[in-house]
Amino acid sequence: MSSCNFTHATFVLIGFPGLEEVHFWIGFPLLSMYAVAVFGNCIVVFIVRMERSLHAPMYLFLCMLAAIDLALSTSTMPKILALFWFDSREITFDACIAQMFFIHALSAIESTILLAMAFDRYIAICHPLRHAAVLNNTVTAQICVVAVVRGSLFFIPLPLLIKRLAFCNSNVLSHSYCVHQDVMNLAHTDIQPNVVYGLTVILLIMGVDVLFISLSYFLIIRAVLQLPSKSERAKAFGNCVSHISVVLAFYVPLIGLSVVHRYGNRLHPIVHVLMGDVYLLLPPVINPIIYGAKTKQIRTRVLAMFKISCNKDVQAV
């Protein structure tokens, strides 16, 4: 490999290749999704905090999940909107590294919280009499701290591994934001340590989490099928529907994006951008909708808030 006498100080983000003329209009649906994500997750955090009946492990984990989704979308969407509306394509090297760290660390934290929620469902259904003793609010708070520490520590080395690389060829990324796989593929120097560490971290975090989530639901299904009545089985499965939907909304786009990065060299660039945006935006948008529709307390409080707002508007008229 030839020597590299300089390294790029910026990277270039891309929107949807071939659709540059309508980028301005594409920005509005993205803004709408971002607004739904911010509003929905803020509502979830507010209601769980104010409603004492929701001060239970499952909803405290949900509150943590909403906070993570807020941070994840806010760390990326302003720059994405600037790209589509103002053609602001360049991002500095340090800003790209920071964005990359937050995306991967927050995703790892979210994966850990989803595992904790699966464990909560397992205890609630398979060992209901021990639920309050095993998962009290103190233990729940400790799990949330462990999730943050775990996600942060595992991904702190990634910026350091990127900083050692030289970038003197193309500096054009294949997404509207910075992720490790995308950035390292532009390097002029050996990326083997990045590949090995990145794969190891994915297996130790997402891989382990998926394994134990699957194990939890295997044990849950086995226990539910042993319940005597059909109504009891339906109720038990109903308590898991929201969490299963959130797990699928997180892991399916993640797996799809990983497959595109690994085997999608011949795919049209727009597929890379689309899969990246789905991975980034789907969970923050859909999670509060899923739990808002399924959880009676959240649904009732939201409807009550809108009713009060409408009554005030009528009185003002």
Disulfide bonds with the S-S distance in Angstrom:
Cys4-Cys168 2.11
Cys96-Cys178 2.05
